[in-house]
């Protein structure tokens, strides 16, 4: 196995500035993504109270405050199970992937700081691959780096413009799917159009397949964003992340629409507990700065309205997990759908802490992971388990 020696978290000022610029850039772009067109087969979902009740609980965690550098993280930006049950964590500050057993034992790492083959500047998203390896998207360098199951460097897709996909997921035969932001100038309208594309790539930066495109005039105020997940067979589901709409669109491996689900949605306000738990996404003062994170974020106000839908992935029972804005408490709620046809299965109202509304979640056939991008104390990743309530 190819291993990289452990090191301490990197907080160089130039790195921090690049990360802050990247996060602000992506946050702005995310707000600018437009809604896609609905398919012809629209299903209205009604919840059923006949399903058993479940809860999502923390069973273990990876990460410590002080000590072994293999367990002290900078900022975990993405996490996933690999196909063999190992857990991979992407640390954007340390610029590497750290890999652990399912029990949390450190096994090795992939990637390092730099601009050469197998090196990262701004690693922002990661996915397991159907062939057992993993891939990492470096948005600033406009490339996606592929590693084999032994964490050894394989190849790169270079030349993405204006940047590499900000989210990548697994595709068939070692390929990847992803969301990339783009823009173009329409000469007839004499205006720039911006938006996002959901594509599949195998061995070149030109997509093998484009599932969905969402473009809008730069001057338009009608903007929302889609997020997504995909399977190793190439099926893909997009969820509309909006304050006013809740919908899912499924695609076959050939890129055809397989289902469209429009869910009734009313504007839902966050609870006081959520407001109290909310924190700025990421505020990192530089060395020598007299400002504290509290001072730099003093004018920040959390959004009072919940967003409708964020895709977390799909599990071993072919269930699509969507973190929704439902629930009367501050704990996150997940809606589960059949990955094949988009039919509603059940909702999982968790008892996780209020801050978990703002966590990142990744659901896969091997398990469920959750993490706080900007923890109040120290960074760790939680191993979660779905249990039936008594």
Backbone torsions as a table, in degrees:
resi	resn	phi	psi	omega
1	UNK	NA	135.0	177.5
2	UNK	-81.0	122.8	-178.1
3	UNK	-123.2	150.7	172.9
4	UNK	-112.1	138.8	-179.5
5	UNK	-64.4	143.8	178.7
6	UNK	-67.2	149.8	175.7
7	UNK	-143.1	171.2	-179.8
8	UNK	-84.1	159.8	-176.4
9	UNK	-59.9	141.9	-177.3
10	UNK	-98.9	124.6	179.8
11	UNK	-125.3	33.6	179.8
12	UNK	-58.3	144.5	-176.5
13	UNK	-60.9	-41.7	-178.5
14	UNK	-64.3	-37.5	178.5
15	UNK	-64.9	-44.9	-178.4
16	UNK	-61.5	-42.1	-179.6
17	UNK	-63.6	-40.7	179.2
18	UNK	-63.7	-40.4	-179.2
19	UNK	-66.0	-43.5	179.8
20	UNK	-62.5	-43.0	178.9
21	UNK	-63.0	-42.3	-179.6
22	UNK	-63.2	-46.6	-177.8
23	UNK	-64.2	-42.6	178.9
24	UNK	-65.1	-39.1	179.0
25	UNK	-62.5	-46.9	-178.4
26	UNK	-69.0	-36.6	178.5
27	UNK	-62.7	-40.8	178.4
28	UNK	-64.9	-43.8	179.8
29	UNK	-64.1	-37.8	-179.3
30	UNK	-60.8	-35.5	179.6
31	UNK	-73.1	-16.0	-175.4
32	UNK	-96.1	-4.6	-177.9
33	UNK	-71.3	136.4	-177.8
34	UNK	-93.6	167.8	178.0
35	UNK	-74.8	145.3	175.5
36	UNK	-86.9	171.0	178.3
37	UNK	-77.7	141.4	178.9
38	UNK	-77.3	149.1	176.2
39	UNK	-77.0	178.2	-175.3
40	UNK	-83.9	-26.8	-178.5
41	UNK	-95.5	95.0	-176.2
42	UNK	-103.3	130.4	-178.9
43	UNK	-115.6	131.6	175.5
44	UNK	-93.8	123.4	-173.0
45	UNK	-94.9	131.3	173.6
46	UNK	-121.1	132.2	-178.7
47	UNK	-74.0	149.3	178.5
48	UNK	-119.4	138.5	-179.9
49	UNK	-91.1	8.3	-176.1
50	UNK	-86.1	-10.1	-177.7
51	UNK	-77.7	150.0	174.2
52	UNK	-64.1	153.3	-178.9
53	UNK	-93.2	139.2	-178.2
54	UNK	-125.0	165.2	173.2
55	UNK	-138.1	152.5	176.8
56	UNK	-110.0	118.4	-172.9
57	UNK	-122.4	156.9	174.9
58	UNK	-83.9	125.6	178.6
59	UNK	-110.8	-19.8	179.7
60	UNK	-167.1	172.3	177.0
61	UNK	-149.6	159.1	175.4
62	UNK	-122.2	128.4	179.8
63	UNK	128.1	139.2	178.8
64	UNK	-132.7	165.6	-178.4
65	UNK	-77.8	-52.3	-176.9
66	UNK	-138.4	141.5	176.8
67	UNK	137.6	-134.4	-177.8
68	UNK	-54.6	120.7	-176.5
69	UNK	-65.5	-16.5	175.9
70	UNK	-72.4	-10.5	-178.8
71	UNK	-123.6	1.7	177.0
72	UNK	-102.4	115.7	-172.0
73	UNK	-103.6	158.1	172.2
74	UNK	-86.8	-78.0	174.6
75	UNK	-143.7	115.2	177.3
76	UNK	-79.7	116.7	-177.1
77	UNK	-100.4	-21.0	178.4
78	UNK	-158.1	158.4	-179.4
79	UNK	-153.9	150.8	178.5
80	UNK	-162.2	156.0	166.0
81	UNK	-82.8	141.7	170.3
82	UNK	-85.9	171.6	-173.4
83	UNK	-64.2	-23.7	-179.0
84	UNK	-96.1	9.3	177.2
85	UNK	95.0	-5.8	173.7
86	UNK	-69.7	156.6	-179.0
87	UNK	-110.4	127.9	179.6
88	UNK	-114.1	131.9	179.9
89	UNK	-120.4	130.8	179.4
90	UNK	-100.4	115.2	-178.6
91	UNK	-102.4	109.8	-175.9
92	UNK	-71.9	-27.1	179.1
93	UNK	-78.9	-39.1	178.3
94	UNK	-84.6	-10.8	177.2
95	UNK	56.2	52.4	177.2
96	UNK	-161.1	164.7	173.6
97	UNK	-101.8	129.2	177.8
98	UNK	-107.8	131.9	-173.2
99	UNK	-118.6	136.3	-175.8
100	UNK	-132.1	158.3	171.8
101	UNK	-70.7	169.8	177.5
102	UNK	-61.7	-19.1	177.9
103	UNK	-94.2	1.8	176.4
104	UNK	92.4	12.4	177.8
105	UNK	-83.2	130.1	-179.0
106	UNK	-65.8	131.5	-177.6
107	UNK	-115.8	-30.1	-178.5
108	UNK	164.3	-173.4	-178.1
109	UNK	-144.5	163.7	178.8
110	UNK	-135.2	139.2	178.6
111	UNK	84.7	167.1	178.6
112	UNK	-162.4	175.9	-178.5
113	UNK	-74.2	129.1	176.4
114	UNK	149.3	-179.5	-177.5
115	UNK	-113.8	7.6	-179.7
116	UNK	-87.8	-175.5	178.0
117	UNK	-58.2	129.9	179.7
118	UNK	76.2	10.2	-178.8
119	UNK	-115.1	156.6	-173.6
120	UNK	-124.5	150.8	168.0
121	UNK	-112.8	-48.3	177.8
122	UNK	-136.0	72.3	178.5
123	UNK	-70.3	120.7	-168.9
124	UNK	-120.0	-21.3	-179.7
125	UNK	-149.9	157.3	-174.1
126	UNK	-148.7	152.4	174.3
127	UNK	-147.6	151.6	167.2
128	UNK	-73.0	158.1	177.9
129	UNK	-113.8	153.0	-177.5
130	UNK	-64.9	-20.4	179.0
131	UNK	-90.7	7.4	176.5
132	UNK	100.5	-11.7	-179.9
133	UNK	-89.5	-157.9	177.8
134	UNK	-148.0	158.8	178.4
135	UNK	-132.2	147.8	-178.4
136	UNK	-130.5	131.6	177.2
137	UNK	-96.1	121.4	176.4
138	UNK	-102.8	98.9	-170.4
139	UNK	-66.5	-36.5	-176.0
140	UNK	-71.6	-34.6	179.3
141	UNK	-88.5	-3.6	177.5
142	UNK	64.0	41.3	-177.6
143	UNK	-144.1	159.1	171.3
144	UNK	-120.6	127.6	-175.5
145	UNK	-105.4	133.6	-178.6
146	UNK	-110.7	136.3	176.5
147	UNK	-124.7	151.3	178.0
148	UNK	-85.3	-176.8	-175.7
149	UNK	-66.9	-16.6	175.9
150	UNK	-93.0	9.3	178.3
151	UNK	71.8	18.2	178.6
152	UNK	-92.2	143.1	-178.7
153	UNK	-61.3	134.7	178.4
154	UNK	-111.9	-59.6	-173.0
155	UNK	-164.5	175.8	177.5
156	UNK	-139.3	147.7	165.0
157	UNK	-102.9	110.8	-177.2
158	UNK	-111.2	151.4	172.5
159	UNK	106.1	14.3	175.3
160	UNK	-65.3	135.3	178.0
161	UNK	-130.5	140.8	-1.3
162	UNK	-77.2	-10.4	174.6
163	UNK	-160.6	168.1	178.5
164	UNK	-69.8	162.0	177.6
165	UNK	-54.0	136.2	-179.4
166	UNK	-82.9	-13.9	173.6
167	UNK	-138.5	130.3	174.8
168	UNK	-127.8	150.2	178.3
169	UNK	-140.7	175.9	-173.3
170	UNK	-75.1	142.7	173.2
171	UNK	-127.6	-177.8	-178.3
172	UNK	-74.8	148.8	171.9
173	UNK	54.8	43.8	176.5
174	UNK	78.9	7.6	178.8
175	UNK	-86.4	177.1	178.2
176	UNK	-130.6	152.0	165.6
177	UNK	-107.9	162.7	-179.0
178	UNK	-170.6	164.9	173.6
179	UNK	-109.0	123.5	176.5
180	UNK	-125.4	143.4	177.2
181	UNK	-89.6	146.6	-176.9
182	UNK	-153.1	172.2	176.7
183	UNK	-155.2	159.0	175.6
184	UNK	-154.1	162.8	180.0
185	UNK	-106.3	124.4	178.0
186	UNK	-94.0	111.4	-176.1
187	UNK	-67.1	-35.5	-179.6
188	UNK	-66.5	-43.7	179.7
189	UNK	-82.3	-13.3	-176.6
190	UNK	52.5	48.4	-176.7
191	UNK	-153.4	150.5	174.6
192	UNK	-81.8	142.7	174.4
193	UNK	-117.2	137.1	179.7
194	UNK	-124.4	158.4	178.2
195	UNK	168.4	-157.4	-177.1
196	UNK	-138.5	158.4	177.1
197	UNK	-130.2	143.5	174.6
198	UNK	-111.8	117.1	-168.8
199	UNK	-134.1	171.2	172.0
200	UNK	-121.5	133.5	178.8
201	UNK	-126.8	142.9	176.2
202	UNK	-119.5	-64.8	-174.3
203	UNK	-130.0	11.8	177.3
204	UNK	-153.9	162.6	-176.5
205	UNK	-77.2	-17.1	172.4
206	UNK	-74.4	126.4	-174.6
207	UNK	-62.7	141.1	169.9
208	UNK	-71.2	-30.8	-174.9
209	UNK	-155.1	138.6	173.4
210	UNK	-114.9	116.8	-178.8
211	UNK	-79.0	-45.3	-171.7
212	UNK	-151.9	142.3	174.6
213	UNK	-126.3	138.1	178.2
214	UNK	-132.1	103.3	179.9
215	UNK	-124.9	151.7	-177.4
216	UNK	-152.8	154.6	176.2
217	UNK	-61.9	143.1	-179.8
218	UNK	-58.4	-26.9	-178.2
219	UNK	-83.9	-6.7	-175.5
220	UNK	-73.9	145.3	174.9
221	UNK	-101.2	-3.2	-178.4
222	UNK	-87.7	85.6	-172.2
223	UNK	-133.4	138.5	172.1
224	UNK	-152.4	175.3	-176.8
225	UNK	-130.8	152.8	174.4
226	UNK	-106.4	145.1	168.2
227	UNK	-124.9	171.8	-166.3
228	UNK	-156.8	170.0	165.9
229	UNK	-147.3	165.5	-179.9
230	UNK	-146.9	165.0	179.7
231	UNK	-107.0	167.2	179.0
232	UNK	-70.0	-8.8	174.6
233	UNK	-91.6	-6.9	178.9
234	UNK	98.2	4.5	173.1
235	UNK	-74.4	145.7	-175.0
236	UNK	-138.5	142.5	176.3
237	UNK	-127.6	129.7	175.2
238	UNK	-108.3	139.5	175.6
239	UNK	-118.4	136.9	178.9
240	UNK	-80.9	117.8	177.1
241	UNK	-96.3	103.3	-171.8
242	UNK	-144.7	168.2	175.0
243	UNK	-91.6	-15.5	-172.6
244	UNK	-126.9	-13.9	-177.1
245	UNK	-131.0	151.3	-179.1
246	UNK	-138.9	109.8	-179.4
247	UNK	-149.3	156.1	177.4
248	UNK	-127.7	142.1	174.6
249	UNK	-130.2	123.3	178.9
250	UNK	-103.3	146.2	-179.6
251	UNK	-128.2	146.0	174.8
252	UNK	-79.0	173.6	178.7
253	UNK	-66.3	-15.8	176.8
254	UNK	-91.3	-3.3	179.2
255	UNK	91.9	5.6	178.0
256	UNK	-84.0	148.6	177.4
257	UNK	-69.2	124.5	-179.8
258	UNK	-100.2	-30.2	174.6
259	UNK	-162.0	155.1	172.7
260	UNK	-133.7	127.5	-178.2
261	UNK	-123.9	120.0	174.6
262	UNK	-105.3	121.1	-176.3
263	UNK	-104.4	130.2	176.8
264	UNK	-55.9	135.5	-175.8
265	UNK	-145.3	133.8	172.6
266	UNK	-118.0	146.8	178.5
267	UNK	-54.1	126.8	-176.9
268	UNK	-120.2	126.2	-178.0
269	UNK	-91.0	147.9	179.7
270	UNK	-71.9	157.8	178.9
271	UNK	-81.4	166.4	177.0
272	UNK	-63.5	-33.9	177.9
273	UNK	-63.6	-39.6	176.0
274	UNK	-65.2	-42.9	178.3
275	UNK	-60.6	-40.7	180.0
276	UNK	-67.6	-32.0	-177.2
277	UNK	-83.9	-21.1	-174.1
278	UNK	-63.5	145.1	176.8
279	UNK	-138.0	155.7	174.1
280	UNK	-55.3	148.3	-175.7
281	UNK	-56.7	-50.6	178.2
282	UNK	-162.3	115.7	174.9
283	UNK	-128.1	114.1	-174.6
284	UNK	-126.3	101.1	177.8
285	UNK	-63.3	148.5	-179.9
286	UNK	-87.1	165.3	178.2
287	UNK	-58.1	134.5	178.7
288	UNK	85.7	-7.7	179.7
289	UNK	-75.8	138.2	178.1
290	UNK	-87.6	-7.6	-179.9
291	UNK	-83.0	141.5	174.5
292	UNK	-97.8	166.1	178.8
293	UNK	-60.5	-34.1	179.0
294	UNK	-64.9	-41.3	-179.9
295	UNK	-68.3	-41.3	-178.7
296	UNK	-67.5	-25.8	-178.9
297	UNK	-108.2	20.3	-173.5
298	UNK	-63.0	-28.3	-179.0
299	UNK	-94.6	2.3	-178.0
300	UNK	-75.8	134.0	178.5
301	UNK	-126.5	124.9	-179.9
302	UNK	-65.0	149.8	178.3
303	UNK	-65.4	134.2	-178.0
304	UNK	-88.8	-5.4	-178.0
305	UNK	-115.3	134.4	178.1
306	UNK	-76.7	143.8	172.9
307	UNK	-81.8	153.3	-170.1
308	UNK	-76.0	-47.4	-166.9
309	UNK	-151.4	131.5	172.7
310	UNK	-133.1	119.4	-178.2
311	UNK	-71.4	128.4	178.4
312	UNK	-101.2	-19.3	179.3
313	UNK	133.6	-164.2	178.9
314	UNK	-134.3	149.2	-174.1
315	UNK	-102.4	-173.2	-177.0
316	UNK	-70.6	-9.0	178.0
317	UNK	-105.2	21.8	176.8
318	UNK	61.9	31.8	178.4
319	UNK	-103.1	128.2	176.3
320	UNK	-82.0	129.5	179.9
321	UNK	-104.4	124.4	178.3
322	UNK	-126.4	117.4	174.9
323	UNK	-74.7	118.7	-173.7
324	UNK	-107.7	175.7	176.7
325	UNK	-94.0	17.5	-177.9
326	UNK	-77.9	176.3	174.8
327	UNK	101.0	142.6	179.2
328	UNK	-93.2	-13.2	177.7
329	UNK	-102.9	176.1	-178.1
330	UNK	-78.1	-18.7	-177.6
331	UNK	-67.0	144.2	-178.4
332	UNK	-66.4	152.4	178.3
333	UNK	-122.2	138.2	177.2
334	UNK	-117.2	132.9	171.3
335	UNK	-98.5	132.5	-178.5
336	UNK	-109.4	132.2	-179.2
337	UNK	-127.9	155.9	174.1
338	UNK	-72.8	122.7	-176.5
339	UNK	-64.1	-22.3	-175.5
340	UNK	-76.7	-45.3	-174.3
341	UNK	-128.3	1.0	177.9
342	UNK	78.9	8.9	180.0
343	UNK	-70.5	141.6	-177.8
344	UNK	-71.2	138.2	179.1
345	UNK	-108.6	-60.2	-179.1
346	UNK	-167.5	170.7	172.4
347	UNK	-113.3	143.9	177.0
348	UNK	-113.9	107.4	176.4
349	UNK	-92.4	107.3	-172.3
350	UNK	-84.8	167.6	172.8
351	UNK	-112.5	22.8	176.3
352	UNK	-64.9	159.0	-178.0
353	UNK	-63.9	162.1	-176.5
354	UNK	-58.2	-36.0	-178.8
355	UNK	-62.6	-20.9	-179.4
356	UNK	-65.1	-17.2	172.3
357	UNK	-58.1	-25.4	-175.6
358	UNK	-106.2	5.1	179.3
359	UNK	-71.5	163.2	163.2
360	UNK	-91.4	141.4	177.9
361	UNK	-128.1	143.9	173.6
362	UNK	-135.5	118.3	178.5
363	UNK	-108.2	132.0	178.0
364	UNK	-142.9	177.9	179.5
365	UNK	-62.5	-23.8	-176.9
366	UNK	-90.9	-17.5	-178.9
367	UNK	158.2	-170.5	-175.3
368	UNK	-127.7	132.7	178.9
369	UNK	-122.9	147.8	175.5
370	UNK	-141.0	145.4	-179.5
371	UNK	-155.6	152.9	177.9
372	UNK	-97.9	119.6	-179.3
373	UNK	-65.6	-27.0	-173.1
374	UNK	-138.7	68.0	-172.9
375	UNK	-67.9	153.6	178.7
376	UNK	-75.8	-25.8	-178.6
377	UNK	-112.1	-80.6	177.5
378	UNK	-144.4	158.8	-173.4
379	UNK	-78.7	131.7	172.1
380	UNK	-150.3	161.3	178.2
381	UNK	-117.4	130.9	-176.7
382	UNK	-96.4	136.2	170.3
383	UNK	-90.6	120.7	-173.0
384	UNK	-111.4	157.2	-179.2
385	UNK	-142.4	137.2	176.2
386	UNK	-85.6	123.2	-178.8
387	UNK	-127.4	149.8	176.9
388	UNK	-83.0	135.6	179.8
389	UNK	-75.2	146.0	178.2
390	UNK	-71.2	NA	NA
